[in-house]
Every structure is written in C-alpha cells, then in structure tokens.
Amino acid sequence: MACHGGVAGDKRGVLVDRFHNDADCRVFLKLPVPDPQTVQRPAEGLLGLLGGRK
C-alpha cells in the first residue's frame, strides 16, 4: 500500500490498519486523465498507419 502526500503522516498508520483489517474498506484508484491533445496526436498517427480504417 502506498500513501501519497495528501494523507497526513499521523493518519497513515490508521489508514493502513483499516485497509488490512476492515473487510468493508474500499480501495480507490486515481488515474491521471491525459489532456485531449496528448491522446489525439497518437490516435491520428495510428489511423494514418491503418489507412483510415475504423
């Protein structure tokens, strides 16, 4: 389990204990969302390689 800077140091132990011991504890993943231009350029390149097929 990894804690990021948004979890205060004095709260991390309790959080880790809860994760290990509480069957109802849920895990949340935060994934970065790329901006549209970052995704569009490679997508257009792939479409070009595929001859514009869908």
Rosetta silent file (secondary structure, phi, psi, omega in degrees, C-alpha in Angstrom):
SEQUENCE: MACHGGVAGDKRGVLVDRFHNDADCRVFLKLPVPDPQTVQRPAEGLLGLLGGRK
SCORE:     score description
SCORE:     0.000 S_00000001
   1 L     0.000  135.051  178.160    0.000    0.000    0.000 S_00000001
   2 L  -120.389  137.159  176.576    1.331    3.430   -0.884 S_00000001
   3 L  -110.728  138.456  177.835    0.175    6.726    0.549 S_00000001
   4 L   -94.375  178.144 -177.320    0.657    9.981   -1.308 S_00000001
   5 L   -62.301  -13.241  179.663    1.301   13.399    0.140 S_00000001
   6 L   -77.453   -7.842  178.043   -2.433   14.034    0.526 S_00000001
   7 L  -105.512  116.873 -178.876   -2.542   11.673    3.521 S_00000001
   8 L   -59.602  142.929 -177.275   -1.120   13.301    6.639 S_00000001
   9 H   -54.072  -40.055 -178.364    1.717   11.342    8.246 S_00000001
  10 H   -74.187   -8.929  179.484   -0.094   10.920   11.550 S_00000001
  11 H  -101.295  -12.346 -173.449   -3.123    9.396    9.741 S_00000001
  12 H   -65.248  -41.036 -179.293   -1.255    6.849    7.610 S_00000001
  13 H   -60.224  -44.476  179.041   -0.951    4.129   10.255 S_00000001
  14 H   -63.820  -40.945  179.959   -4.696    4.129   10.921 S_00000001
  15 H   -63.642  -44.095  179.290   -5.379    4.077    7.186 S_00000001
  16 H   -65.136  -43.129  178.021   -3.053    1.100    6.621 S_00000001
  17 H   -60.350  -44.045  179.983   -4.564   -0.781    9.581 S_00000001
  18 H   -63.061  -42.617  178.905   -8.075   -0.182    8.244 S_00000001
  19 H   -57.544  -42.248 -177.517   -7.056   -1.349    4.775 S_00000001
  20 H   -79.105  -29.649 -170.183   -5.721   -4.617    6.194 S_00000001
  21 H  -108.914  -18.856 -175.139   -8.401   -5.288    8.816 S_00000001
  22 L  -100.633  109.879 -178.308  -11.708   -3.829    7.581 S_00000001
  23 L   -63.412  -22.455 -179.919  -13.459   -6.103    5.064 S_00000001
  24 L   -89.144   -1.887 -179.172  -15.717   -3.189    4.065 S_00000001
  25 L   -67.914  133.958 -179.848  -12.780   -0.926    3.259 S_00000001
  26 L  -107.465  148.628  177.596  -12.752    0.124   -0.378 S_00000001
  27 L  -105.313  132.501  178.230   -9.742    0.975   -2.453 S_00000001
  28 L  -114.391  130.783  176.355   -9.887    3.973   -4.748 S_00000001
  29 L  -104.988  134.170  175.310   -7.508    4.385   -7.639 S_00000001
  30 L  -110.601  114.774 -179.927   -6.791    7.781   -9.024 S_00000001
  31 L  -107.030  140.499  178.555   -5.589    7.596  -12.575 S_00000001
  32 L   -68.430  141.523  177.451   -4.293   10.571  -14.466 S_00000001
  33 L  -104.890  116.392 -178.978   -6.521   11.786  -17.265 S_00000001
  34 L   -71.383  152.467  177.479   -4.490   12.947  -20.242 S_00000001
  35 L   -74.065  154.595 -172.941   -5.467   16.141  -21.958 S_00000001
  36 H   -55.968  -36.482 -179.274   -7.192   15.612  -25.354 S_00000001
  37 H   -65.431  -33.430  179.972   -4.244   16.828  -27.449 S_00000001
  38 H   -64.328  -34.365 -178.881   -1.981   14.243  -25.831 S_00000001
  39 H   -86.158  -34.813 -173.172   -4.310   11.460  -26.955 S_00000001
  40 H   -65.876  -42.962 -177.466   -5.331   12.906  -30.313 S_00000001
  41 H   -60.800  -50.337  177.619   -1.883   13.025  -31.952 S_00000001
  42 H   -64.178  -34.408  178.933   -1.048    9.322  -31.441 S_00000001
  43 H   -64.349  -42.859  178.045   -4.616    8.359  -32.394 S_00000001
  44 H   -65.000  -38.327  177.168   -4.333   10.275  -35.652 S_00000001
  45 H   -62.430  -42.501  177.969   -0.944    8.657  -36.302 S_00000001
  46 H   -65.239  -40.917  177.355   -2.415    5.203  -35.784 S_00000001
  47 H   -60.906  -39.022  177.597   -5.315    5.999  -38.089 S_00000001
  48 H   -63.364  -40.378  178.731   -2.805    7.070  -40.718 S_00000001
  49 H   -67.304  -32.624 -178.493   -0.927    3.775  -40.356 S_00000001
  50 L   -88.325    2.596  179.295   -4.164    1.835  -40.642 S_00000001
  51 L    73.712   26.624  177.538   -5.242    3.722  -43.749 S_00000001
  52 L    78.363    8.777  179.099   -8.146    5.463  -42.028 S_00000001
  53 L   -68.191  152.464  175.778   -9.916    2.180  -41.178 S_00000001
  54 L  -113.270    0.000    0.000  -12.315    2.136  -38.253 S_00000001
